[in-house]
């Protein structure tokens, strides 16, 4: 089993930890990944479901990020990705000055109004840092069984 992918860009203290995904049912359709969020006294951990790619396609989380890299000059509004079970949402906003704010929101249960919710934002340089993040995530999710 490989190490978790830690997404953190100092000097900010916020971090996302993405553990290697597994296919617990062996069906080739759904993978499960442990996710941890940390920031200034906040610590949250949950399990999220990812759809497995068909044949040579990339997981939808990986497909979401290159669009942010390609549009390194900026875009209007917010872009959003959501895990299969809705427990993890990643939003992206470009500040128009070369940085992307990635917001990771983890929910205990996406269907319960009383469930806890944690959000950690990370600022990423829109060019090289974002390209590096895409490459790291692509490599990390290569462990997905296909």
VOGU-3710 file (C-alpha; in Angstrom, 3 decimals, decimal comma):
1> xxxxxxxxxx> 0,000/0,000/0,000  1,378/3,436/-0,908  1,660/6,488/1,282  -1,123/9,050/1,513  -0,972/12,142/-0,677  -0,616/15,246/1,496  -1,809/18,433/-0,185  -0,307/21,402/1,662  1,351/24,617/0,523  3,306/26,465/3,239
11> xxxxxxxxxx> 3,206/28,919/4,849  -0,499/28,063/5,206  -1,219/25,395/7,794  -4,251/23,818/6,138  -3,782/20,369/4,649  -5,712/17,642/2,910  -4,580/14,032/3,314  -5,830/11,612/0,664  -5,196/7,980/1,501  -4,757/5,378/-1,230
21> xxxxxxxxxx> -8,112/4,334/-2,671  -9,286/0,727/-2,454  -12,004/-1,288/-4,177  -13,537/-3,003/-1,135  -16,194/-4,840/-3,115  -13,927/-5,851/-5,994  -16,582/-4,765/-8,478  -14,415/-2,346/-10,480  -17,040/0,413/-10,248  -16,572/2,129/-6,896
31> xxxxxxxxxx> -13,462/2,852/-4,830  -13,306/4,088/-1,252  -10,771/6,648/-0,075  -10,077/7,939/3,430  -9,768/11,733/3,506  -8,473/13,912/6,325  -8,678/17,699/6,612  -6,508/19,721/9,007  -6,251/23,408/9,785  -5,598/25,485/12,928
41> xxxxxxxxxx> -7,098/23,081/15,478  -9,528/21,451/13,030  -9,199/17,743/12,373  -11,769/15,823/10,327  -11,657/12,355/8,787  -14,118/10,549/6,583  -14,529/7,903/3,937  -15,653/8,939/0,459  -16,663/6,963/-2,597  -15,075/7,550/-6,003
51> xxxxxxxxxx> -16,260/6,207/-9,318  -13,710/4,008/-11,036  -12,837/4,931/-14,603  -13,984/2,863/-17,538  -11,072/1,432/-19,554  -8,411/4,116/-20,146  -10,356/7,069/-18,750  -9,103/8,992/-15,748  -11,064/9,177/-12,493  -13,385/12,194/-12,553
61> xxxxxxxxxx> -11,434/13,887/-9,754  -8,296/13,831/-11,905  -10,285/15,029/-14,936  -11,579/18,016/-12,916  -8,149/19,412/-12,039  -6,469/19,698/-15,484  -9,207/22,133/-16,501  -7,999/24,385/-13,696  -4,419/24,060/-14,924  -5,396/24,753/-18,539
71> xxxxxxxxxx> -7,194/27,949/-17,455  -4,254/29,228/-15,379  -5,023/32,814/-16,453  -8,347/32,638/-14,653  -12,088/32,107/-14,957  -15,256/33,590/-13,568  -17,188/32,060/-10,713  -16,699/28,752/-8,987  -15,950/25,311/-10,358  -17,013/22,259/-8,382
81> xxxxxxxxxx> -16,338/18,530/-8,101  -18,244/16,142/-5,858  -17,533/12,574/-4,765  -19,953/9,831/-5,735  -21,571/9,835/-2,282  -21,505/13,629/-1,912  -19,353/13,498/1,220  -16,423/15,351/-0,367  -16,781/18,508/-2,430  -13,905/20,443/-3,952
91> xxxxxxxxxx> -14,497/23,970/-5,159  -12,099/26,155/-7,114  -12,013/29,936/-7,488  -9,365/31,888/-9,394  -8,367/35,225/-7,859  -7,337/36,752/-11,207  -3,811/37,243/-9,833  -2,316/33,801/-10,421  -3,718/31,786/-7,514  -6,506/29,270/-7,150
101> xxxxxxxxxx> -8,338/28,763/-3,884  -9,281/25,109/-3,509  -11,930/24,478/-0,873  -12,243/20,940/0,415  -15,498/20,230/2,254  -15,918/16,906/4,019  -19,291/15,842/5,437  -20,071/13,060/7,869  -23,228/12,211/5,924  -24,399/14,072/2,826
111> xxxxxxxxxx> -28,058/13,179/3,498  -28,359/14,189/7,156  -28,964/17,846/8,057  -27,493/17,201/11,534  -24,190/15,728/10,346  -20,889/17,534/10,893  -19,191/19,400/8,066  -15,543/20,551/7,849  -13,970/22,844/5,256  -10,302/23,585/4,625
121> xxxxxxxxxx> -9,174/25,952/1,883  -5,789/25,749/0,237  -4,245/28,390/-2,030  -2,380/26,996/-5,032  -0,293/28,889/-7,583  -2,238/28,548/-10,836  0,701/27,424/-12,975  3,427/25,105/-11,717  1,915/24,222/-8,330  -1,400/23,284/-9,930
131> xxxxxxxxxx> 0,371/21,224/-12,610  2,368/19,468/-9,908  -0,813/18,776/-7,897  -2,468/17,241/-10,982  0,573/15,011/-11,600  0,705/13,940/-7,937  -3,014/13,143/-7,854  -2,806/11,255/-11,143  0,042/9,151/-9,748  -1,753/8,638/-6,427
141> xxxxxx> -4,981/7,447/-8,042  -3,091/5,126/-10,363  -3,445/2,669/-7,499  -7,154/2,447/-8,290  -7,986/-1,083/-9,389  -9,291/-1,222/-12,947
//
